[in-house]
């Protein structure tokens, strides 16, 4: 078991949003991460750095910067033809930022597109459980709990079948439990 940098630790709140345990440490990590762009040896490495930074910036609530770095990552993926899997990964991340910005018209559209691509394309199929989980959170954020629950349950089915890491299964289980509790009220 590898030891994760403590600065990267997040917990989910009751709204299924990722909250950094150490926001100051995470911010310093992001600054270092973005600083490493200057020496990135390939386009794929740049996309990886920008994508990771986008996730952390979203968790920190820096939504405009998160959107900016993820759009840049997506631009590189498309320009350099780095492949469908990388494109889908960045689109999931971008849709999640748009959700946090409450731009649901755009997040809904992007999640719908990504899920369709994952369902029909083998290169992206491995990301379907992520797409479903995050699309579920997007619907949850809009109080569309019945629709969200269906996506969380499908994500759980896939994660169990693929023997996904424990933290992913736990996250989906929490999302299901939280959504069911709200549906019962």
C-alpha positions in Angstrom: 0.0 0.0 0.0 1.5 3.3 -1.0 1.3 6.2 1.4 -0.6 9.2 -0.1 0.6 12.7 0.5 -1.5 13.9 3.5 -2.0 17.3 1.8 -4.2 15.5 -0.8 -6.7 14.1 1.7 -10.3 15.1 1.2 -13.5 14.1 2.8 -17.0 14.3 1.4 -19.6 16.6 3.0 -23.3 15.9 3.3 -23.8 17.4 -0.2 -21.3 14.8 -1.6 -18.7 17.6 -2.3 -15.0 16.9 -1.7 -13.6 19.1 1.0 -9.8 19.3 1.6 -8.7 18.2 5.1 -5.7 20.6 4.9 -6.6 23.4 2.5 -3.4 25.3 3.0 -1.3 22.2 2.4 -3.3 21.4 -0.7 -3.0 24.9 -2.0 0.8 24.7 -1.6 0.8 21.3 -3.4 -1.2 22.8 -6.3 1.3 25.7 -6.6 4.2 23.2 -6.7 2.2 21.0 -9.2 1.6 23.9 -11.6 5.2 25.0 -11.1 6.3 21.7 -12.5 4.5 22.4 -15.9 7.6 24.3 -17.0 9.7 21.1 -16.9 7.0 18.7 -18.1 8.7 16.5 -20.7 5.6 15.7 -22.8 2.1 16.8 -23.8 0.7 13.8 -21.9 2.6 14.9 -18.7 1.3 18.4 -19.1 -2.3 17.1 -19.4 -1.8 14.9 -16.3 -0.5 17.9 -14.3 -3.3 20.2 -15.5 -5.9 17.6 -14.9 -4.8 16.8 -11.3 -4.5 20.6 -10.6 -8.1 21.1 -11.9 -9.4 18.5 -9.5 -7.6 20.0 -6.5 -8.6 23.6 -7.4 -12.2 22.5 -7.6 -12.0 21.0 -4.1 -10.4 24.3 -2.9 -13.3 26.2 -4.4 -11.1 28.0 -7.0 -13.6 27.2 -9.7 -12.5 29.7 -12.4 -8.9 28.6 -12.2 -10.0 24.9 -12.1 -12.1 25.5 -15.3 -9.2 27.3 -17.0 -6.6 24.6 -16.3 -9.0 21.8 -17.4 -10.0 23.6 -20.6 -6.3 23.9 -21.3 -5.8 20.2 -20.6 -8.7 19.4 -23.0 -7.2 21.7 -25.6 -3.9 19.9 -25.5 -5.6 16.4 -25.6 -7.5 17.4 -28.7 -4.7 19.3 -30.5 -2.1 16.6 -29.8 -4.6 13.7 -30.3 -3.8 12.1 -27.0 -6.7 9.8 -27.2 -10.3 9.3 -26.2 -9.6 8.1 -22.7 -7.7 11.2 -21.8 -10.4 13.4 -23.4 -13.2 11.7 -21.5 -11.2 11.9 -18.2 -10.7 15.7 -18.6 -14.4 16.2 -19.7 -15.6 14.4 -16.5 -13.4 16.7 -14.5 -14.6 19.8 -16.4 -18.2 18.8 -16.0 -17.7 18.4 -12.3 -16.3 22.0 -12.1 -19.3 23.3 -14.1 -21.6 21.5 -11.6 -19.8 23.3 -8.7 -20.3 26.6 -10.6 -24.0 25.6 -10.8 -23.9 25.8 -14.6 -26.1 22.7 -14.8 -27.2 23.2 -18.4 -23.5 22.6 -19.4 -22.6 20.0 -16.8 -25.7 18.0 -17.7 -24.8 18.1 -21.4 -21.2 17.2 -20.8 -22.0 14.3 -18.5 -24.6 12.9 -20.9 -22.0 13.1 -23.7 -19.3 11.4 -21.7 -21.6 8.6 -20.5 -22.7 7.9 -24.0 -19.1 7.7 -25.2 -18.1 5.4 -22.3 -21.0 3.1 -23.1 -20.2 2.6 -26.7 -16.4 2.9 -26.9 -14.0 0.3 -25.5 -11.2 2.8 -25.0 -13.4 4.8 -22.7 -15.5 2.1 -21.1 -13.2 1.8 -18.1 -14.1 5.3 -17.1 -17.9 4.6 -17.1 -18.1 4.1 -13.4 -16.4 7.5 -12.8 -18.7 9.2 -15.3 -21.8 7.7 -13.6 -20.7 8.5 -10.1 -19.9 12.2 -11.0 -23.0 12.6 -13.1 -25.0 11.3 -10.1 -23.4 13.9 -7.9 -24.3 16.5 -10.6 -28.0 15.4 -10.4 -27.8 15.2 -6.6 -26.7 18.8 -6.5 -29.9 19.7 -8.5 -32.1 17.8 -6.0 -32.8 15.2 -8.7 -32.4 12.4 -6.2 -34.2 9.6 -8.0 -32.2 10.1 -11.1 -29.0 10.4 -9.1 -29.7 7.2 -7.2 -30.1 5.2 -10.4 -26.6 6.4 -11.6 -25.0 5.8 -8.2 -26.4 2.2 -8.2 -25.1 1.5 -11.7 -21.7 2.9 -10.7 -21.7 0.6 -7.6 -22.6 -2.4 -9.7 -19.7 -1.6 -12.1 -17.3 -0.9 -9.3 -18.0 -4.2 -7.5 -17.8 -6.1 -10.8 -14.4 -4.5 -11.6 -13.2 -4.9 -8.0 -12.5 -1.2 -7.8 -10.4 0.3 -5.0 -12.1 0.4 -1.5 -12.3 4.2 -1.4 -14.3 4.3 -4.7 -16.7 1.6 -3.4 -17.0 3.5 -0.1 -17.7 6.8 -1.8 -20.4 5.3 -3.9 -22.0 3.5 -0.9 -22.0 6.9 0.9 -23.6 8.6 -2.1 -26.3 5.8 -2.2 -27.0 6.0 1.5 -27.2 9.8 1.5 -29.5 9.9 -1.5 -31.8 7.3 -0.1 -32.0 9.1 3.2 -33.1 12.3 1.4 -35.6 10.4 -0.7 -37.3 9.1 2.5 -37.8 12.5 4.0 
